[in-house]
Amino acid sequence: MTNHRPLPDEIYMRRRVGALVVLLLVVALVIWGLTAWARAGSDGSGSGGGSGAGGASATATVTSTEPAPVTSPTVSVSGESTASETAGASEGAEPSEGAADSSGASASGEPTPSEGVVAKGSCELSDLVITAWTKQPSYGAGETPELVMTVKNPTDTDCVIDVGDDQLRFEVYSMGSNERVWADTDCYPSVETGVQKFPAGEERGFDARWSKKGSAPGQCANRQPVGPGAYYLHAVIIDNASDPAPFNLT
């Protein structure tokens, strides 16, 4: 009968550690295998779905197109701010002086964007933004000054104004003396009279030509040319006037 002596504690400890390491390796291999199998399954289903309608919808893009703004036709008015609507017609002895109302568009004929509209719920004469300018900064001999008025309604409400018979007008002043030397309504009817509508968020434009002759209300005979110098233009509706627009006659 053989007597087995117990092994040292170190041997038992090494065996336990070795068994634990083997167990951990087996667990790790099992987890890795399950993970790889799950990944392969998900890749297969994903590639199949991408070729169907779902994949197409994920890459589809939607575009929209803004409609082009519509510009109202220009109504030409001839004579020195006369009320006639006959294009190219003349009145009086000065056919070079004329005016035009380009309703619904700026004086340059470009569409007016409805941007920066003020949510006010009402509109009055004082709300209208009136701007005056000349198409050239200086006019020489033989050139006729081209004057422009733009009237913008910045509110969200149509502005309905009774401009009367001569309350929408162009006025020219001498820069040195601030004396008014001409107005288009001195000798001719205004380009627009009576009740006028300025649509919400839009701009109306008016043009005029000046023969460089002076005038005063009711003093239309023997009008004399004004001399070279610095002048400025006001565009006015009743008592709402634009800032001065300077220009020169040479």
C-alpha positions in Angstrom: 0.0 0.0 0.0 1.5 3.3 -1.2 1.2 6.3 1.0 0.4 9.5 -1.0 1.9 12.5 0.6 -0.2 15.7 0.1 1.2 18.0 -2.5 2.6 21.4 -1.5 0.1 24.3 -1.4 2.0 26.0 -4.3 1.0 23.1 -6.6 -2.6 23.4 -5.7 -2.6 27.2 -6.2 -1.0 26.9 -9.7 -3.6 24.3 -10.7 -6.4 26.6 -9.6 -5.0 29.6 -11.5 -4.5 27.5 -14.6 -8.1 26.2 -14.5 -9.4 29.7 -14.0 -7.4 31.0 -17.0 -8.7 28.2 -19.2 -12.3 29.0 -18.1 -11.9 32.7 -18.8 -10.5 31.9 -22.3 -13.5 29.6 -23.0 -16.0 32.3 -21.9 -14.2 34.9 -24.0 -14.3 32.7 -27.1 -18.0 32.1 -26.6 -18.8 35.8 -26.3 -16.7 36.6 -29.3 -18.4 34.0 -31.4 -21.9 35.2 -30.4 -20.9 38.8 -31.2 -19.5 37.9 -34.6 -22.6 35.9 -35.5 -24.9 38.8 -34.4 -22.9 41.3 -36.5 -23.0 39.1 -39.6 -26.8 38.8 -39.3 -27.3 42.6 -38.9 -25.1 43.4 -41.9 -27.0 41.0 -44.1 -30.4 42.6 -43.2 -29.0 46.1 -43.5 -27.7 45.6 -47.0 -30.9 44.0 -48.1 -33.0 46.9 -46.8 -30.7 49.5 -48.4 -31.6 48.3 -51.9 -35.3 48.8 -51.3 -37.6 51.8 -51.0 -36.2 52.7 -47.6 -32.7 53.2 -48.9 -33.9 55.4 -51.7 -36.0 57.6 -49.5 -33.0 58.2 -47.2 -31.0 59.7 -50.1 -33.8 61.5 -51.8 -33.7 65.3 -51.8 -36.7 67.7 -52.1 -36.4 71.0 -53.9 -38.8 73.9 -54.1 -39.0 76.8 -56.5 -40.2 80.3 -55.5 -42.6 81.7 -58.0 -41.2 84.8 -59.8 -42.7 88.1 -58.7 -45.2 89.7 -61.1 -44.6 93.2 -62.2 -47.5 95.4 -63.0 -47.4 97.2 -66.4 -46.1 100.8 -66.5 -48.5 103.5 -67.4 -46.8 106.4 -69.2 -48.1 110.0 -68.7 -46.8 112.8 -70.9 -46.9 116.6 -70.5 -45.6 118.3 -67.3 -47.1 115.8 -64.9 -50.4 115.7 -66.8 -53.2 113.2 -66.1 -53.3 111.8 -69.7 -52.5 108.1 -70.1 -51.4 108.4 -73.7 -47.8 107.3 -74.1 -45.6 109.9 -75.9 -48.3 112.5 -76.0 -47.3 116.1 -75.4 -49.1 119.1 -73.8 -48.4 122.8 -73.9 -45.2 124.2 -75.4 -42.8 121.9 -73.4 -43.2 118.3 -74.6 -39.8 117.5 -73.0 -41.5 117.7 -69.5 -43.4 114.5 -68.7 -44.1 112.0 -66.0 -45.0 108.4 -65.5 -46.5 106.2 -62.8 -45.1 102.7 -62.6 -47.6 101.3 -60.1 -46.5 98.1 -58.3 -42.9 98.5 -59.3 -39.9 100.7 -58.7 -39.1 103.6 -61.0 -36.4 101.5 -62.7 -39.0 98.9 -63.7 -37.6 96.1 -61.4 -40.1 94.1 -59.2 -40.4 95.5 -55.7 -39.8 92.8 -53.0 -42.2 92.6 -50.0 -39.5 92.5 -47.4 -39.3 94.2 -44.0 -43.1 94.6 -43.7 -44.1 96.2 -40.4 -47.0 94.4 -38.7 -49.0 97.5 -37.8 -52.6 96.7 -38.8 -53.1 100.1 -40.3 -51.5 102.6 -42.6 -51.5 106.4 -42.7 -49.8 109.0 -44.9 -46.9 109.4 -42.4 -46.2 105.7 -42.7 -45.3 106.0 -46.4 -41.6 106.2 -47.1 -41.0 108.7 -50.0 -37.6 108.8 -51.7 -36.4 111.3 -54.4 -33.5 111.0 -56.7 -32.2 112.0 -60.2 -31.0 109.6 -62.8 -27.8 111.6 -63.2 -25.9 113.7 -60.6 -25.3 116.4 -63.2 -27.0 117.7 -66.3 -25.3 119.8 -69.0 -26.6 122.0 -71.7 -29.2 120.2 -73.9 -29.8 117.5 -71.2 -33.2 117.2 -69.5 -33.1 116.3 -65.8 -34.9 113.0 -65.1 -36.6 113.1 -61.7 -37.8 110.0 -59.8 -40.1 109.6 -56.8 -40.6 106.2 -55.1 -43.3 105.7 -52.5 -43.1 102.5 -50.4 -45.7 101.3 -48.0 -43.7 99.3 -45.3 -46.8 98.2 -43.3 -49.0 95.1 -43.6 -52.0 97.1 -44.6 -52.9 98.9 -47.8 -52.6 102.6 -47.5 -55.5 104.6 -49.1 -54.7 108.3 -49.4 -56.7 111.1 -51.0 -54.0 113.1 -52.7 -56.4 115.8 -54.0 -55.6 117.6 -57.3 -52.0 118.6 -56.9 -50.7 117.1 -53.7 -48.5 114.5 -55.3 -45.7 116.5 -56.8 -42.0 117.1 -57.6 -40.4 120.3 -56.4 -37.0 121.7 -57.3 -35.1 124.2 -55.0 -32.0 126.3 -55.4 -29.3 125.0 -53.2 -27.9 128.4 -52.3 -31.1 130.3 -51.5 -33.5 127.4 -50.7 -35.9 129.1 -53.1 -38.4 126.9 -54.9 -37.8 127.4 -58.6 -40.2 124.8 -60.1 -42.9 122.3 -59.3 -44.6 120.0 -61.8 -48.0 121.0 -60.5 -47.5 124.7 -61.0 -48.8 124.6 -64.6 -50.1 121.1 -65.2 -52.2 118.6 -63.3 -50.5 116.2 -61.0 -49.5 112.8 -62.4 -52.0 111.2 -59.9 -55.1 112.8 -58.4 -57.9 111.7 -56.1 -57.9 108.6 -53.9 -54.7 106.5 -54.4 -53.9 103.0 -53.1 -50.4 102.1 -52.0 -50.5 98.3 -51.5 -49.1 96.8 -48.3 -45.3 96.0 -48.5 -45.0 97.3 -52.0 -43.6 100.3 -53.8 -44.9 102.7 -56.5 -42.7 104.8 -58.7 -43.2 108.1 -60.5 -41.0 109.7 -63.2 -40.8 113.3 -64.3 -38.7 115.4 -66.7 -37.9 119.0 -66.1 -37.2 121.5 -69.0 -35.0 123.6 -66.6 -37.4 126.5 -66.7 -38.7 128.2 -63.6 -42.3 128.3 -62.6 -44.7 129.3 -59.8 -48.4 128.5 -59.1 -50.5 130.1 -61.8 -47.4 131.8 -63.4 -46.9 129.7 -66.5 -46.4 132.3 -69.3 -43.0 133.4 -70.4 -41.2 130.9 -68.2 -37.4 131.6 -68.1 -34.6 129.0 -68.0 -32.8 128.7 -64.7 -29.1 129.2 -64.6 -26.3 126.6 -63.9 -25.8 125.8 -60.3 -26.6 123.4 -57.5 -30.2 122.3 -56.9 -32.1 119.7 -54.9 -35.3 117.8 -55.5 -38.1 117.1 -53.1 -40.8 114.5 -53.8 -44.0 115.3 -51.9 -47.4 113.8 -51.1 -49.5 116.4 -49.2 -47.2 117.1 -46.2 -45.0 114.0 -46.4 -41.8 115.0 -48.2 -38.7 113.0 -49.1 -35.2 114.0 -48.1 -33.5 116.4 -50.5 -31.8 114.9 -53.5 -29.0 117.2 -54.8 -28.0 117.6 -58.4 -26.2 120.1 -60.6 -27.0 122.0 -63.8 -23.8 122.9 -65.8 
